[in-house]
Amino acid sequence: MSVLTRKIIHQAMKNGRITITPSPSSKDIGPASIDLTMGNEIWVFKRVFKALPVNSEASHESELLEKKTITDSYLLLPGETIIAQTKERVKLAQNLCGWLEGRGRFARLGLDIRIAAGFIQPGADRPIFFTISNHSPVALELYPGTKICQLIVQQTVGEARYEGRYR
């Protein structure tokens, strides 16, 4: 599998193999990635004093998480992890897949993006969900609309389409 570079990303967007809504500006497309923004909906872990089984029935759709809408900012405390989603909806052709990664400028602050599965299946058509963790000793203030992560797109060998639980 090969990573798509800026010129190929632009071509794939022009011919509809990659669709991102709202569309990124040219400056949001780097040498081999596309910057994506944090949306305003997050899921915060509640303090639950019981064990939750980690098995094939495990789901984030439990009493473990509380959905919140950020109107201004969210203060991420040291050691805290939340789930967020991109503002953008990402659609990939059936011969493309992707990886969501953090950005170095924020990693140097102790912000970790993508402890969740960062792989985006071929044929995906949705906002991308990701985790954000604060590994620094200070609180970090998060703002919706920040270019907080980047999408790396790869060409697959063959075509496939994700038909799983979170499609």
Phi, psi and omega in degrees: 000140182247142176278134179283137177263173186310309182299317181289324176299313179301317179296317180295326177288321180295320182266008173084008177285333172234125175235125178235125183234123356293152185292135178288154175282166180300325180289344178276355178256113182272191181301330180205031179199167178237123178287135178238155185256154175283130176283186182258003175255132178226164176235123185253138179286130176275160172278107181243127184259054173206159179278138174252128182292138174256094182213190184295343177266358182300141181209146175287347181276059182232187178286003181286330187243148176237125180281135178226151174250126180272123177265330181233291180206169177229130180270109180269113185282158177305133180082355183275146175233138175230167172251136179228175174222156178288150174294327184276147169265129183248128176237125180245144175296166183286357174245020176232145172225175182211168176229135176260128181230158174284177177249140185303322182300327180271330177299324179292348174267355182098006181273125182248122177253137168085042168283346172282172178300118184267006183274134178248120187291155173302143179077007180302149178206080185189167166295154182261126178269144181206163177257152176232125179235145178256109178260008180270168178276001181237157176291144179241131182266121182259141181235128173302146181092353177285136174287086193262342183216173180224145179257125176254125185252137179234148173278134178267163171266105186093178180242150178205167177216128178289126180237020187279192187302324185255026179295000000 
